[in-house]
Amino acid sequence: MVKIIWSNRSLTDLQAIGDYISKNSVQYARLTLERIIGTAVILETHPLIGRKTPEINDPSVRELIIGSYRLIYKVAKRQNIYVLTVHHSSRLLRKRSIQ
C-alpha cells in the first residue's frame, strides 16, 4: 500500500474550496471535501487508477475527476502518492499551479 502525502498547495486548495462552498452551504462544503478526500484514499490501493494529466508531459502525474474538481497527483516509485493540487475543472491549469 502506498502512502498519500498532501502538499501544502493541495491543503490550501481544500481550505479554499471549503470556504467558498460554505458561503452557500456548510453541509455541502463538508460533503464535497469528504468526497474529495475519500476518493483520494482509493489511491492507497490503486495508485494508477487516474488518467495521465493531459497538460503535463509526465506519465507519473495523473488525475482523478471528482465532480467539478481535478485531484492532480504524482506517483513516486509506487511507494508514495503526492497530491499536488485540487483544481476546479472550469479553470485553466498552469504548470506552476501544480509545482
Secondary structure, DSSP 4 states (H G I P E B T S, - for coil): -PEEEE-HHHHHHHHHHHHHHHTT-HHHHHHHHHHHHHHHHGGGT-TT-SEEPTTS--TTEEEEEETTEEEEEEEETTTEEEEEEEEETTSPP-GGGT-
